[in-house]
């Protein structure tokens, strides 16, 4: 910057990246790496059939419940691991 050169950067919020994980692709890759049977079914049940809603702070107004078709839960210690498999 002291030499008057242009400085640029690209930033990406990783929380948005966690929302983009495709369940079908992730489960196929986990199966490819040998995660099958009971443990594979457990992971599948953990990722699928989840619903979300949005609530406004300090009110009783909620949006409709919607099925999550992609993404991994952000509050889980497994989320970074699942994200790395995609």
C-alpha positions in Angstrom: 0.0 0.0 0.0 2.9 2.3 0.6 4.0 1.9 -3.0 0.5 2.8 -4.3 -0.3 -0.8 -5.4 -3.9 -2.0 -5.5 -4.9 -4.3 -2.6 -7.9 -6.6 -2.9 -9.4 -9.5 -1.1 -12.2 -11.9 -1.4 -14.1 -12.9 1.7 -16.6 -15.7 2.1 -18.7 -16.3 5.2 -18.3 -19.9 6.1 -21.6 -20.1 7.9 -23.2 -19.7 4.4 -21.0 -22.5 3.0 -22.3 -24.8 5.7 -25.8 -24.1 4.4 -24.9 -25.2 0.9 -23.9 -28.8 1.7 -26.0 -31.2 -0.4 -27.2 -34.1 1.7 -27.4 -36.6 -1.1 -23.8 -35.9 -2.2 -22.5 -35.9 1.3 -24.1 -39.3 2.1 -22.8 -40.8 -1.1 -19.3 -39.7 -0.3 -19.5 -41.0 3.2 -20.7 -44.4 1.9 -17.8 -44.4 -0.6 -15.4 -44.0 2.3 -17.0 -46.9 4.1 -19.6 -45.3 6.4 -22.5 -47.7 6.0 -25.0 -49.7 7.9 -26.2 -48.5 11.3 -23.7 -45.6 11.5 -24.6 -44.5 8.0 -28.3 -44.6 8.8 -27.7 -42.6 12.0 -25.9 -39.9 10.0 -28.7 -39.9 7.4 -31.3 -39.5 10.1 -29.3 -36.7 11.7 -29.2 -34.7 8.4 -32.6 -35.4 6.9 -36.2 -34.6 7.9 -35.2 -31.4 9.7 -37.4 -28.3 9.6 -36.8 -24.7 10.3 -38.8 -21.6 11.0 -37.9 -17.9 11.7 -39.2 -16.0 14.7 -38.9 -12.3 15.2 -37.2 -11.3 18.4 -39.6 -10.5 21.3 -42.7 -11.4 19.3 -44.9 -14.4 18.7 -44.7 -14.0 14.9 -43.2 -17.1 13.2 -42.7 -18.0 9.5 -44.0 -21.3 8.1 -42.1 -24.4 8.9 -39.9 -25.5 5.9 -38.1 -28.7 5.2 -34.3 -28.3 5.1 -33.1 -29.9 1.9 -29.4 -29.0 2.3 -26.9 -27.8 4.9 -25.5 -29.1 8.1 -26.4 -27.9 11.6 -24.0 -25.2 12.6 -24.1 -26.0 16.3 -22.6 -29.5 15.9 -19.0 -30.5 16.3 -19.6 -32.7 13.2 -20.4 -29.8 10.9 -16.8 -29.0 9.9 -16.2 -32.7 9.2 -19.3 -33.1 7.1 -18.4 -29.8 5.3 -14.9 -31.1 4.4 -16.4 -34.3 2.8 -18.3 -32.3 0.3 
